[in-house]
Amino acid sequence: MRPVPAAPPSPVARCAALADETRWEVLRRLGQEPLSASELAETMPVSRQAIARHLGVLLEVGLVEQAREGRQVRYRALGQQLTRLARDLETVGRAWEQRLDRLRVMAEEQAGRDSSGG
């Protein structure tokens, strides 16, 4: 099993890794069950070499891990890392919602002043 990096990659690096449809599909499938690169390539419209590159990116940002099973290397998604990324994104989303709420209140206050001739 490949060790998880000591300092986790940034949420930006993880989001960048997920900004590829094929990589997203690879991660989705690995969340269902551990698979080898060959097994992934058999069911996807890309070569085994392309799958290997995508797996390398996902390994680099700590979203999957690999484990040798006999002659095969199987990969699986790391749910804990995905949960951490989801929490990071949720925090950003809440901050934006709060900013938008403050802007809405300011706009309503300004509209009230404008309509009262103030």
Biopython code that builds the backbone (N, CA, C, O; Angstrom):
import numpy as np
from Bio.PDB.StructureBuilder import StructureBuilder

atoms = [
    (1, "MET", "N", (0.839, -1.174, 0.000)),
    (1, "MET", "CA", (0.000, 0.000, 0.000)),
    (1, "MET", "C", (0.889, 1.243, 0.000)),
    (1, "MET", "O", (1.840, 1.322, 0.777)),
    (2, "ARG", "N", (0.590, 2.198, -0.851)),
    (2, "ARG", "CA", (1.349, 3.443, -0.915)),
    (2, "ARG", "C", (0.931, 4.334, 0.257)),
    (2, "ARG", "O", (-0.262, 4.510, 0.501)),
    (3, "PRO", "N", (1.915, 4.903, 0.994)),
    (3, "PRO", "CA", (1.544, 5.748, 2.128)),
    (3, "PRO", "C", (0.872, 7.037, 1.676)),
    (3, "PRO", "O", (1.197, 7.593, 0.627)),
    (4, "VAL", "N", (-0.073, 7.500, 2.492)),
    (4, "VAL", "CA", (-0.734, 8.777, 2.235)),
    (4, "VAL", "C", (0.270, 9.873, 2.569)),
    (4, "VAL", "O", (0.968, 9.765, 3.577)),
    (5, "PRO", "N", (0.369, 10.935, 1.751)),
    (5, "PRO", "CA", (1.324, 12.009, 2.026)),
    (5, "PRO", "C", (1.130, 12.577, 3.425)),
    (5, "PRO", "O", (0.006, 12.653, 3.922)),
    (6, "ALA", "N", (2.261, 12.988, 4.078)),
    (6, "ALA", "CA", (2.215, 13.515, 5.436)),
    (6, "ALA", "C", (1.333, 14.755, 5.510)),
    (6, "ALA", "O", (0.434, 14.830, 6.346)),
    (7, "ALA", "N", (1.584, 15.716, 4.648)),
    (7, "ALA", "CA", (0.748, 16.915, 4.593)),
    (7, "ALA", "C", (-0.222, 16.733, 3.433)),
    (7, "ALA", "O", (0.200, 16.603, 2.284)),
    (8, "PRO", "N", (-1.516, 16.724, 3.727)),
    (8, "PRO", "CA", (-2.463, 16.488, 2.635)),
    (8, "PRO", "C", (-2.399, 17.589, 1.586)),
    (8, "PRO", "O", (-2.197, 18.758, 1.916)),
    (9, "PRO", "N", (-2.570, 17.221, 0.336)),
    (9, "PRO", "CA", (-2.606, 18.232, -0.727)),
    (9, "PRO", "C", (-3.733, 19.225, -0.472)),
    (9, "PRO", "O", (-4.711, 18.918, 0.209)),
    (10, "SER", "N", (-3.581, 20.389, -1.020)),
    (10, "SER", "CA", (-4.574, 21.442, -0.811)),
    (10, "SER", "C", (-5.896, 21.089, -1.485)),
    (10, "SER", "O", (-5.931, 20.290, -2.421)),
    (11, "PRO", "N", (-6.984, 21.691, -1.001)),
    (11, "PRO", "CA", (-8.269, 21.491, -1.677)),
    (11, "PRO", "C", (-8.207, 21.921, -3.145)),
    (11, "PRO", "O", (-8.880, 21.334, -3.992)),
    (12, "VAL", "N", (-7.409, 22.932, -3.443)),
    (12, "VAL", "CA", (-7.281, 23.390, -4.831)),
    (12, "VAL", "C", (-6.670, 22.288, -5.690)),
    (12, "VAL", "O", (-7.138, 22.034, -6.800)),
    (13, "ALA", "N", (-5.630, 21.634, -5.183)),
    (13, "ALA", "CA", (-4.994, 20.543, -5.932)),
    (13, "ALA", "C", (-5.968, 19.387, -6.133)),
    (13, "ALA", "O", (-6.011, 18.776, -7.202)),
    (14, "ARG", "N", (-6.741, 19.097, -5.109)),
    (14, "ARG", "CA", (-7.707, 18.000, -5.222)),
    (14, "ARG", "C", (-8.818, 18.345, -6.204)),
    (14, "ARG", "O", (-9.221, 17.505, -7.008)),
    (15, "CYS", "N", (-9.313, 19.574, -6.142)),
    (15, "CYS", "CA", (-10.358, 19.989, -7.094)),
    (15, "CYS", "C", (-9.816, 19.968, -8.519)),
    (15, "CYS", "O", (-10.517, 19.567, -9.448)),
    (16, "ALA", "N", (-8.566, 20.401, -8.690)),
    (16, "ALA", "CA", (-7.957, 20.382, -10.025)),
    (16, "ALA", "C", (-7.878, 18.945, -10.544)),
    (16, "ALA", "O", (-8.116, 18.691, -11.725)),
    (17, "ALA", "N", (-7.545, 18.015, -9.659)),
    (17, "ALA", "CA", (-7.469, 16.607, -10.066)),
    (17, "ALA", "C", (-8.839, 16.085, -10.493)),
    (17, "ALA", "O", (-8.933, 15.216, -11.359)),
    (18, "LEU", "N", (-9.892, 16.612, -9.888)),
    (18, "LEU", "CA", (-11.244, 16.145, -10.198)),
    (18, "LEU", "C", (-11.873, 16.887, -11.366)),
    (18, "LEU", "O", (-12.997, 16.584, -11.765)),
    (19, "ALA", "N", (-11.154, 17.855, -11.914)),
    (19, "ALA", "CA", (-11.700, 18.674, -13.006)),
    (19, "ALA", "C", (-11.532, 18.005, -14.361)),
    (19, "ALA", "O", (-11.405, 18.685, -15.380)),
    (20, "ASP", "N", (-11.531, 16.707, -14.378)),
    (20, "ASP", "CA", (-11.415, 15.925, -15.604)),
    (20, "ASP", "C", (-12.503, 14.857, -15.548)),
    (20, "ASP", "O", (-12.579, 14.101, -14.580)),
    (21, "GLU", "N", (-13.330, 14.791, -16.563)),
    (21, "GLU", "CA", (-14.470, 13.861, -16.529)),
    (21, "GLU", "C", (-14.048, 12.401, -16.409)),
    (21, "GLU", "O", (-14.686, 11.625, -15.698)),
    (22, "THR", "N", (-12.978, 12.028, -17.101)),
    (22, "THR", "CA", (-12.523, 10.634, -17.015)),
    (22, "THR", "C", (-12.042, 10.332, -15.606)),
    (22, "THR", "O", (-12.363, 9.284, -15.047)),
    (23, "ARG", "N", (-11.270, 11.250, -15.031)),
    (23, "ARG", "CA", (-10.757, 11.053, -13.677)),
    (23, "ARG", "C", (-11.905, 10.969, -12.677)),
    (23, "ARG", "O", (-11.882, 10.156, -11.753)),
    (24, "TRP", "N", (-12.906, 11.817, -12.874)),
    (24, "TRP", "CA", (-14.081, 11.791, -11.995)),
    (24, "TRP", "C", (-14.769, 10.427, -12.075)),
    (24, "TRP", "O", (-15.174, 9.869, -11.054)),
    (25, "GLU", "N", (-14.897, 9.894, -13.288)),
    (25, "GLU", "CA", (-15.533, 8.588, -13.471)),
    (25, "GLU", "C", (-14.683, 7.482, -12.846)),
    (25, "GLU", "O", (-15.221, 6.557, -12.236)),
    (26, "VAL", "N", (-13.364, 7.570, -12.994)),
    (26, "VAL", "CA", (-12.472, 6.591, -12.359)),
    (26, "VAL", "C", (-12.700, 6.608, -10.848)),
    (26, "VAL", "O", (-12.854, 5.556, -10.229)),
    (27, "LEU", "N", (-12.720, 7.792, -10.263)),
    (27, "LEU", "CA", (-12.914, 7.910, -8.819)),
    (27, "LEU", "C", (-14.283, 7.365, -8.406)),
    (27, "LEU", "O", (-14.398, 6.680, -7.390)),
    (28, "ARG", "N", (-15.303, 7.664, -9.181)),
    (28, "ARG", "CA", (-16.646, 7.162, -8.882)),
    (28, "ARG", "C", (-16.659, 5.632, -8.858)),
    (28, "ARG", "O", (-17.231, 5.024, -7.954)),
    (29, "ARG", "N", (-16.031, 5.024, -9.848)),
    (29, "ARG", "CA", (-15.999, 3.554, -9.918)),
    (29, "ARG", "C", (-15.188, 2.959, -8.774)),
    (29, "ARG", "O", (-15.547, 1.916, -8.228)),
    (30, "LEU", "N", (-14.088, 3.627, -8.411)),
    (30, "LEU", "CA", (-13.269, 3.124, -7.308)),
    (30, "LEU", "C", (-13.976, 3.295, -5.970)),
    (30, "LEU", "O", (-13.639, 2.617, -5.000)),
    (31, "GLY", "N", (-14.943, 4.186, -5.909)),
    (31, "GLY", "CA", (-15.749, 4.329, -4.703)),
    (31, "GLY", "C", (-16.725, 3.180, -4.529)),
    (31, "GLY", "O", (-17.194, 2.919, -3.421)),
    (32, "GLN", "N", (-17.029, 2.498, -5.613)),
    (32, "GLN", "CA", (-17.952, 1.359, -5.562)),
    (32, "GLN", "C", (-17.232, 0.065, -5.191)),
    (32, "GLN", "O", (-17.760, -0.761, -4.447)),
    (33, "GLU", "N", (-16.010, -0.099, -5.724)),
    (33, "GLU", "CA", (-15.235, -1.305, -5.437)),
    (33, "GLU", "C", (-13.792, -1.094, -5.877)),
    (33, "GLU", "O", (-13.534, -0.334, -6.810)),
    (34, "PRO", "N", (-12.839, -1.768, -5.207)),
    (34, "PRO", "CA", (-11.444, -1.686, -5.652)),
    (34, "PRO", "C", (-11.298, -2.339, -7.025)),
    (34, "PRO", "O", (-11.853, -3.407, -7.280)),
    (35, "LEU", "N", (-10.543, -1.682, -7.902)),
    (35, "LEU", "CA", (-10.334, -2.183, -9.259)),
    (35, "LEU", "C", (-8.887, -1.975, -9.673)),
    (35, "LEU", "O", (-8.199, -1.099, -9.150)),
    (36, "SER", "N", (-8.433, -2.788, -10.617)),
    (36, "SER", "CA", (-7.107, -2.599, -11.209)),
    (36, "SER", "C", (-7.228, -1.635, -12.387)),
    (36, "SER", "O", (-8.328, -1.354, -12.862)),
    (37, "ALA", "N", (-6.097, -1.138, -12.846)),
    (37, "ALA", "CA", (-6.101, -0.259, -14.019)),
    (37, "ALA", "C", (-6.668, -1.000, -15.229)),
    (37, "ALA", "O", (-7.401, -0.415, -16.027)),
    (38, "SER", "N", (-6.336, -2.269, -15.367)),
    (38, "SER", "CA", (-6.853, -3.062, -16.494)),
    (38, "SER", "C", (-8.363, -3.214, -16.421)),
    (38, "SER", "O", (-9.051, -3.096, -17.435)),
    (39, "GLU", "N", (-8.882, -3.475, -15.230)),
    (39, "GLU", "CA", (-10.334, -3.612, -15.072)),
    (39, "GLU", "C", (-11.045, -2.304, -15.407)),
    (39, "GLU", "O", (-12.105, -2.311, -16.032)),
    (40, "LEU", "N", (-10.465, -1.194, -14.995)),
    (40, "LEU", "CA", (-11.050, 0.108, -15.332)),
    (40, "LEU", "C", (-11.035, 0.321, -16.841)),
    (40, "LEU", "O", (-12.028, 0.753, -17.426)),
    (41, "ALA", "N", (-9.901, 0.016, -17.466)),
    (41, "ALA", "CA", (-9.758, 0.247, -18.908)),
    (41, "ALA", "C", (-10.721, -0.617, -19.722)),
    (41, "ALA", "O", (-11.170, -0.206, -20.792)),
    (42, "GLU", "N", (-11.038, -1.808, -19.221)),
    (42, "GLU", "CA", (-11.966, -2.698, -19.936)),
    (42, "GLU", "C", (-13.362, -2.104, -20.054)),
    (42, "GLU", "O", (-14.089, -2.411, -20.999)),
    (43, "THR", "N", (-13.735, -1.268, -19.116)),
    (43, "THR", "CA", (-15.107, -0.751, -19.088)),
    (43, "THR", "C", (-15.198, 0.737, -19.414)),
    (43, "THR", "O", (-16.270, 1.334, -19.310)),
    (44, "MET", "N", (-14.079, 1.332, -19.805)),
    (44, "MET", "CA", (-14.079, 2.762, -20.118)),
    (44, "MET", "C", (-13.511, 2.983, -21.515)),
    (44, "MET", "O", (-12.730, 2.165, -22.001)),
    (45, "PRO", "N", (-13.892, 4.075, -22.163)),
    (45, "PRO", "CA", (-13.451, 4.318, -23.542)),
    (45, "PRO", "C", (-12.067, 4.962, -23.646)),
    (45, "PRO", "O", (-11.837, 5.802, -24.517)),
    (46, "VAL", "N", (-11.147, 4.571, -22.761)),
    (46, "VAL", "CA", (-9.772, 5.085, -22.812)),
    (46, "VAL", "C", (-8.805, 3.928, -22.621)),
    (46, "VAL", "O", (-9.187, 2.862, -22.139)),
    (47, "SER", "N", (-7.570, 4.140, -22.996)),
    (47, "SER", "CA", (-6.564, 3.075, -22.917)),
    (47, "SER", "C", (-6.132, 2.829, -21.471)),
    (47, "SER", "O", (-6.357, 3.651, -20.583)),
    (48, "ARG", "N", (-5.511, 1.682, -21.270)),
    (48, "ARG", "CA", (-4.974, 1.362, -19.952)),
    (48, "ARG", "C", (-3.921, 2.387, -19.554)),
    (48, "ARG", "O", (-3.835, 2.759, -18.384)),
    (49, "GLN", "N", (-3.116, 2.851, -20.515)),
    (49, "GLN", "CA", (-2.089, 3.855, -20.226)),
    (49, "GLN", "C", (-2.724, 5.159, -19.745)),
    (49, "GLN", "O", (-2.220, 5.796, -18.820)),
    (50, "ALA", "N", (-3.826, 5.552, -20.375)),
    (50, "ALA", "CA", (-4.525, 6.771, -19.940)),
    (50, "ALA", "C", (-5.080, 6.579, -18.530)),
    (50, "ALA", "O", (-5.006, 7.485, -17.699)),
    (51, "ILE", "N", (-5.634, 5.402, -18.265)),
    (51, "ILE", "CA", (-6.148, 5.107, -16.920)),
    (51, "ILE", "C", (-5.010, 5.203, -15.909)),
    (51, "ILE", "O", (-5.184, 5.767, -14.829)),
    (52, "ALA", "N", (-3.846, 4.655, -16.253)),
    (52, "ALA", "CA", (-2.696, 4.699, -15.344)),
    (52, "ALA", "C", (-2.305, 6.144, -15.031)),
    (52, "ALA", "O", (-1.978, 6.466, -13.889)),
    (53, "ARG", "N", (-2.337, 7.011, -16.043)),
    (53, "ARG", "CA", (-2.014, 8.429, -15.800)),
    (53, "ARG", "C", (-3.042, 9.060, -14.865)),
    (53, "ARG", "O", (-2.679, 9.788, -13.940)),
    (54, "HIS", "N", (-4.318, 8.781, -15.103)),
    (54, "HIS", "CA", (-5.367, 9.335, -14.242)),
    (54, "HIS", "C", (-5.222, 8.822, -12.806)),
    (54, "HIS", "O", (-5.386, 9.583, -11.852)),
    (55, "LEU", "N", (-4.919, 7.549, -12.661)),
    (55, "LEU", "CA", (-4.713, 6.990, -11.325)),
    (55, "LEU", "C", (-3.524, 7.656, -10.638)),
    (55, "LEU", "O", (-3.561, 7.905, -9.433)),
    (56, "GLY", "N", (-2.475, 7.942, -11.399)),
    (56, "GLY", "CA", (-1.309, 8.629, -10.835)),
    (56, "GLY", "C", (-1.667, 9.988, -10.265)),
    (56, "GLY", "O", (-1.194, 10.364, -9.193)),
    (57, "VAL", "N", (-2.499, 10.719, -10.980)),
    (57, "VAL", "CA", (-2.933, 12.039, -10.495)),
    (57, "VAL", "C", (-3.748, 11.877, -9.215)),
    (57, "VAL", "O", (-3.533, 12.607, -8.247)),
    (58, "LEU", "N", (-4.675, 10.934, -9.205)),
    (58, "LEU", "CA", (-5.507, 10.719, -8.021)),
    (58, "LEU", "C", (-4.684, 10.236, -6.827)),
    (58, "LEU", "O", (-4.964, 10.608, -5.688)),
    (59, "LEU", "N", (-3.672, 9.411, -7.087)),
    (59, "LEU", "CA", (-2.764, 8.984, -6.021)),
    (59, "LEU", "C", (-1.984, 10.174, -5.467)),
    (59, "LEU", "O", (-1.830, 10.322, -4.254)),
    (60, "GLU", "N", (-1.502, 11.008, -6.362)),
    (60, "GLU", "CA", (-0.678, 12.159, -5.969)),
    (60, "GLU", "C", (-1.415, 13.103, -5.023)),
    (60, "GLU", "O", (-0.809, 13.660, -4.107)),
    (61, "VAL", "N", (-2.708, 13.284, -5.237)),
    (61, "VAL", "CA", (-3.472, 14.190, -4.375)),
    (61, "VAL", "C", (-4.165, 13.452, -3.224)),
    (61, "VAL", "O", (-4.950, 14.049, -2.487)),
    (62, "GLY", "N", (-3.877, 12.164, -3.072)),
    (62, "GLY", "CA", (-4.365, 11.423, -1.919)),
    (62, "GLY", "C", (-5.829, 11.043, -1.945)),
    (62, "GLY", "O", (-6.420, 10.819, -0.888)),
    (63, "LEU", "N", (-6.436, 10.962, -3.123)),
    (63, "LEU", "CA", (-7.853, 10.590, -3.200)),
    (63, "LEU", "C", (-8.057, 9.096, -3.417)),
    (63, "LEU", "O", (-9.163, 8.588, -3.231)),
    (64, "VAL", "N", (-6.996, 8.387, -3.810)),
    (64, "VAL", "CA", (-7.061, 6.930, -3.932)),
    (64, "VAL", "C", (-5.797, 6.334, -3.334)),
    (64, "VAL", "O", (-4.792, 7.021, -3.151)),
    (65, "GLU", "N", (-5.867, 5.045, -3.034)),
    (65, "GLU", "CA", (-4.679, 4.312, -2.602)),
    (65, "GLU", "C", (-4.592, 3.035, -3.420)),
    (65, "GLU", "O", (-5.571, 2.590, -4.018)),
    (66, "GLN", "N", (-3.406, 2.461, -3.432)),
    (66, "GLN", "CA", (-3.197, 1.226, -4.177)),
    (66, "GLN", "C", (-2.732, 0.134, -3.225)),
    (66, "GLN", "O", (-2.068, 0.405, -2.225)),
    (67, "ALA", "N", (-3.089, -1.100, -3.549)),
    (67, "ALA", "CA", (-2.665, -2.256, -2.766)),
    (67, "ALA", "C", (-2.422, -3.410, -3.728)),
    (67, "ALA", "O", (-3.227, -3.670, -4.623)),
    (68, "ARG", "N", (-1.317, -4.089, -3.534)),
    (68, "ARG", "CA", (-0.994, -5.242, -4.374)),
    (68, "ARG", "C", (-1.782, -6.449, -3.886)),
    (68, "ARG", "O", (-1.804, -6.765, -2.697)),
    (69, "GLU", "N", (-2.430, -7.117, -4.844)),
    (69, "GLU", "CA", (-3.143, -8.367, -4.580)),
    (69, "GLU", "C", (-2.609, -9.389, -5.570)),
    (69, "GLU", "O", (-3.044, -9.436, -6.721)),
    (70, "GLY", "N", (-1.679, -10.197, -5.125)),
    (70, "GLY", "CA", (-1.033, -11.143, -6.041)),
    (70, "GLY", "C", (-0.241, -10.384, -7.082)),
    (70, "GLY", "O", (0.639, -9.594, -6.744)),
    (71, "ARG", "N", (-0.550, -10.619, -8.356)),
    (71, "ARG", "CA", (0.164, -9.918, -9.434)),
    (71, "ARG", "C", (-0.512, -8.614, -9.817)),
    (71, "ARG", "O", (0.037, -7.836, -10.596)),
    (72, "GLN", "N", (-1.682, -8.371, -9.284)),
    (72, "GLN", "CA", (-2.418, -7.155, -9.634)),
    (72, "GLN", "C", (-2.263, -6.080, -8.572)),
    (72, "GLN", "O", (-2.056, -6.360, -7.391)),
    (73, "VAL", "N", (-2.368, -4.844, -9.031)),
    (73, "VAL", "CA", (-2.454, -3.706, -8.120)),
    (73, "VAL", "C", (-3.882, -3.185, -8.230)),
    (73, "VAL", "O", (-4.351, -2.829, -9.310)),
    (74, "ARG", "N", (-4.549, -3.151, -7.103)),
    (74, "ARG", "CA", (-5.924, -2.638, -7.068)),
    (74, "ARG", "C", (-5.919, -1.258, -6.421)),
    (74, "ARG", "O", (-5.102, -0.955, -5.551)),
    (75, "TYR", "N", (-6.846, -0.443, -6.871)),
    (75, "TYR", "CA", (-6.977, 0.926, -6.378)),
    (75, "TYR", "C", (-8.341, 1.071, -5.731)),
    (75, "TYR", "O", (-9.310, 0.436, -6.146)),
    (76, "ARG", "N", (-8.406, 1.916, -4.708)),
    (76, "ARG", "CA", (-9.699, 2.215, -4.090)),
    (76, "ARG", "C", (-9.731, 3.682, -3.694)),
    (76, "ARG", "O", (-8.703, 4.280, -3.374)),
    (77, "ALA", "N", (-10.924, 4.247, -3.721)),
    (77, "ALA", "CA", (-11.110, 5.644, -3.325)),
    (77, "ALA", "C", (-10.990, 5.750, -1.810)),
    (77, "ALA", "O", (-11.384, 4.844, -1.076)),
    (78, "LEU", "N", (-10.446, 6.859, -1.361)),
    (78, "LEU", "CA", (-10.307, 7.112, 0.070)),
    (78, "LEU", "C", (-11.439, 8.034, 0.525)),
    (78, "LEU", "O", (-11.366, 9.254, 0.376)),
    (79, "GLY", "N", (-12.470, 7.431, 1.076)),
    (79, "GLY", "CA", (-13.648, 8.179, 1.491)),
    (79, "GLY", "C", (-13.348, 9.293, 2.476)),
    (79, "GLY", "O", (-13.954, 10.362, 2.406)),
    (80, "GLN", "N", (-12.418, 9.055, 3.397)),
    (80, "GLN", "CA", (-12.086, 10.074, 4.396)),
    (80, "GLN", "C", (-11.550, 11.340, 3.722)),
    (80, "GLN", "O", (-11.887, 12.452, 4.129)),
    (81, "GLN", "N", (-10.720, 11.171, 2.697)),
    (81, "GLN", "CA", (-10.164, 12.334, 1.995)),
    (81, "GLN", "C", (-11.249, 13.060, 1.204)),
    (81, "GLN", "O", (-11.244, 14.288, 1.120)),
    (82, "LEU", "N", (-12.167, 12.309, 0.629)),
    (82, "LEU", "CA", (-13.279, 12.924, -0.107)),
    (82, "LEU", "C", (-14.200, 13.675, 0.847)),
    (82, "LEU", "O", (-14.712, 14.742, 0.509)),
    (83, "THR", "N", (-14.410, 13.123, 2.031)),
    (83, "THR", "CA", (-15.228, 13.801, 3.039)),
    (83, "THR", "C", (-14.565, 15.099, 3.469)),
    (83, "THR", "O", (-15.240, 16.116, 3.632)),
    (84, "ARG", "N", (-13.259, 15.075, 3.654)),
    (84, "ARG", "CA", (-12.527, 16.294, 4.026)),
    (84, "ARG", "C", (-12.679, 17.356, 2.936)),
    (84, "ARG", "O", (-12.916, 18.526, 3.238)),
    (85, "LEU", "N", (-12.544, 16.959, 1.687)),
    (85, "LEU", "CA", (-12.699, 17.907, 0.580)),
    (85, "LEU", "C", (-14.123, 18.464, 0.555)),
    (85, "LEU", "O", (-14.315, 19.662, 0.343)),
    (86, "ALA", "N", (-15.111, 17.612, 0.769)),
    (86, "ALA", "CA", (-16.502, 18.073, 0.788)),
    (86, "ALA", "C", (-16.720, 19.086, 1.908)),
    (86, "ALA", "O", (-17.427, 20.076, 1.717)),
    (87, "ARG", "N", (-16.117, 18.848, 3.079)),
    (87, "ARG", "CA", (-16.234, 19.810, 4.189)),
    (87, "ARG", "C", (-15.595, 21.139, 3.829)),
    (87, "ARG", "O", (-16.150, 22.199, 4.119)),
    (88, "ASP", "N", (-14.422, 21.086, 3.192)),
    (88, "ASP", "CA", (-13.750, 22.325, 2.767)),
    (88, "ASP", "C", (-14.632, 23.110, 1.802)),
    (88, "ASP", "O", (-14.761, 24.328, 1.924)),
    (89, "LEU", "N", (-15.234, 22.418, 0.853)),
    (89, "LEU", "CA", (-16.103, 23.081, -0.123)),
    (89, "LEU", "C", (-17.363, 23.627, 0.544)),
    (89, "LEU", "O", (-17.853, 24.694, 0.174)),
    (90, "GLU", "N", (-17.879, 22.902, 1.517)),
    (90, "GLU", "CA", (-19.065, 23.366, 2.236)),
    (90, "GLU", "C", (-18.755, 24.648, 3.012)),
    (90, "GLU", "O", (-19.586, 25.554, 3.070)),
    (91, "THR", "N", (-17.573, 24.725, 3.603)),
    (91, "THR", "CA", (-17.162, 25.930, 4.327)),
    (91, "THR", "C", (-17.114, 27.123, 3.389)),
    (91, "THR", "O", (-17.589, 28.206, 3.732)),
    (92, "VAL", "N", (-16.545, 26.934, 2.214)),
    (92, "VAL", "CA", (-16.491, 28.010, 1.222)),
    (92, "VAL", "C", (-17.905, 28.408, 0.809)),
    (92, "VAL", "O", (-18.208, 29.596, 0.700)),
    (93, "GLY", "N", (-18.756, 27.436, 0.582)),
    (93, "GLY", "CA", (-20.136, 27.720, 0.188)),
    (93, "GLY", "C", (-20.886, 28.513, 1.246)),
    (93, "GLY", "O", (-21.612, 29.453, 0.922)),
    (94, "ARG", "N", (-20.711, 28.136, 2.518)),
    (94, "ARG", "CA", (-21.370, 28.876, 3.602)),
    (94, "ARG", "C", (-20.875, 30.316, 3.658)),
    (94, "ARG", "O", (-21.669, 31.234, 3.860)),
    (95, "ALA", "N", (-19.570, 30.524, 3.483)),
    (95, "ALA", "CA", (-19.017, 31.884, 3.510)),
    (95, "ALA", "C", (-19.624, 32.728, 2.395)),
    (95, "ALA", "O", (-19.957, 33.893, 2.610)),
    (96, "TRP", "N", (-19.769, 32.151, 1.210)),
    (96, "TRP", "CA", (-20.377, 32.884, 0.095)),
    (96, "TRP", "C", (-21.836, 33.189, 0.378)),
    (96, "TRP", "O", (-22.308, 34.283, 0.067)),
    (97, "GLU", "N", (-22.557, 32.243, 0.962)),
    (97, "GLU", "CA", (-23.963, 32.487, 1.302)),
    (97, "GLU", "C", (-24.089, 33.642, 2.288)),
    (97, "GLU", "O", (-24.986, 34.476, 2.161)),
    (98, "GLN", "N", (-23.190, 33.691, 3.273)),
    (98, "GLN", "CA", (-23.218, 34.780, 4.252)),
    (98, "GLN", "C", (-22.934, 36.123, 3.586)),
    (98, "GLN", "O", (-23.584, 37.124, 3.889)),
    (99, "ARG", "N", (-21.964, 36.139, 2.681)),
    (99, "ARG", "CA", (-21.662, 37.384, 1.965)),
    (99, "ARG", "C", (-22.855, 37.831, 1.131)),
    (99, "ARG", "O", (-23.195, 39.014, 1.115)),
    (100, "LEU", "N", (-23.485, 36.899, 0.447)),
    (100, "LEU", "CA", (-24.651, 37.241, -0.369)),
    (100, "LEU", "C", (-25.811, 37.734, 0.493)),
    (100, "LEU", "O", (-26.529, 38.655, 0.103)),
    (101, "ASP", "N", (-25.994, 37.124, 1.662)),
    (101, "ASP", "CA", (-27.046, 37.587, 2.570)),
    (101, "ASP", "C", (-26.778, 39.023, 3.015)),
    (101, "ASP", "O", (-27.701, 39.837, 3.061)),
    (102, "ARG", "N", (-25.517, 39.346, 3.346)),
    (102, "ARG", "CA", (-25.177, 40.718, 3.749)),
    (102, "ARG", "C", (-25.417, 41.690, 2.606)),
    (102, "ARG", "O", (-25.925, 42.790, 2.827)),
    (103, "LEU", "N", (-25.059, 41.300, 1.388)),
    (103, "LEU", "CA", (-25.305, 42.166, 0.231)),
    (103, "LEU", "C", (-26.798, 42.384, 0.007)),
    (103, "LEU", "O", (-27.223, 43.491, -0.323)),
    (104, "ARG", "N", (-27.597, 41.325, 0.188)),
    (104, "ARG", "CA", (-29.042, 41.440, 0.029)),
    (104, "ARG", "C", (-29.612, 42.429, 1.038)),
    (104, "ARG", "O", (-30.428, 43.280, 0.684)),
    (105, "VAL", "N", (-29.181, 42.318, 2.301)),
    (105, "VAL", "CA", (-29.658, 43.231, 3.341)),
    (105, "VAL", "C", (-29.267, 44.665, 3.005)),
    (105, "VAL", "O", (-30.079, 45.582, 3.130)),
    (106, "MET", "N", (-28.025, 44.855, 2.579)),
    (106, "MET", "CA", (-27.570, 46.205, 2.215)),
    (106, "MET", "C", (-28.390, 46.754, 1.050)),
    (106, "MET", "O", (-28.773, 47.924, 1.059)),
    (107, "ALA", "N", (-28.658, 45.927, 0.061)),
    (107, "ALA", "CA", (-29.434, 46.369, -1.102)),
    (107, "ALA", "C", (-30.862, 46.720, -0.693)),
    (107, "ALA", "O", (-31.418, 47.711, -1.165)),
    (108, "GLU", "N", (-31.458, 45.907, 0.188)),
    (108, "GLU", "CA", (-32.814, 46.199, 0.654)),
    (108, "GLU", "C", (-32.856, 47.491, 1.459)),
    (108, "GLU", "O", (-33.789, 48.283, 1.325)),
    (109, "GLU", "N", (-31.834, 47.704, 2.303)),
    (109, "GLU", "CA", (-31.772, 48.947, 3.077)),
    (109, "GLU", "C", (-31.631, 50.146, 2.154)),
    (109, "GLU", "O", (-32.279, 51.174, 2.350)),
    (110, "GLN", "N", (-30.781, 50.006, 1.148)),
    (110, "GLN", "CA", (-30.583, 51.100, 0.190)),
    (110, "GLN", "C", (-31.863, 51.365, -0.592)),
    (110, "GLN", "O", (-32.217, 52.521, -0.828)),
    (111, "ALA", "N", (-32.553, 50.318, -0.989)),
    (111, "ALA", "CA", (-33.808, 50.486, -1.725)),
    (111, "ALA", "C", (-34.843, 51.185, -0.850)),
    (111, "ALA", "O", (-35.610, 52.013, -1.341)),
    (112, "GLY", "N", (-34.870, 50.861, 0.439)),
    (112, "GLY", "CA", (-35.795, 51.515, 1.359)),
    (112, "GLY", "C", (-35.491, 52.994, 1.508)),
    (112, "GLY", "O", (-36.403, 53.819, 1.559)),
    (113, "ARG", "N", (-34.204, 53.332, 1.577)),
    (113, "ARG", "CA", (-33.813, 54.749, 1.667)),
    (113, "ARG", "C", (-34.170, 55.485, 0.386)),
    (113, "ARG", "O", (-34.645, 56.620, 0.424)),
    (114, "ASP", "N", (-33.937, 54.833, -0.750)),
    (114, "ASP", "CA", (-34.234, 55.474, -2.040)),
    (114, "ASP", "C", (-35.732, 55.729, -2.198)),
    (114, "ASP", "O", (-36.137, 56.772, -2.712)),
    (115, "SER", "N", (-36.553, 54.776, -1.757)),
    (115, "SER", "CA", (-38.002, 54.937, -1.940)),
    (115, "SER", "C", (-38.601, 55.936, -0.955)),
    (115, "SER", "O", (-39.679, 56.479, -1.199)),
    (116, "SER", "N", (-37.902, 56.181, 0.166)),
    (116, "SER", "CA", (-38.424, 57.148, 1.135)),
    (116, "SER", "C", (-37.876, 58.546, 0.886)),
    (116, "SER", "O", (-38.175, 59.483, 1.625)),
    (117, "GLY", "N", (-37.066, 58.676, -0.170)),
    (117, "GLY", "CA", (-36.532, 59.990, -0.545)),
    (117, "GLY", "C", (-35.333, 60.408, 0.271)),
    (117, "GLY", "O", (-34.985, 61.589, 0.290)),
    (118, "GLY", "N", (-34.690, 59.471, 0.949)),
    (118, "GLY", "CA", (-33.609, 59.787, 1.857)),
    (118, "GLY", "C", (-32.309, 59.814, 1.249)),
    (118, "GLY", "O", (-31.316, 60.073, 1.928)),
]
sb = StructureBuilder()
sb.init_structure("model")
sb.init_model(0)
sb.init_chain("A")
sb.init_seg("    ")
for serial, (resi, resn, name, xyz) in enumerate(atoms, 1):
    if name == "N":
        sb.init_residue(resn, " ", resi, " ")
    sb.init_atom(name, np.array(xyz, "f"), 0.0, 1.0, " ", f" {name:<3s}", serial, name[0])
structure = sb.get_structure()
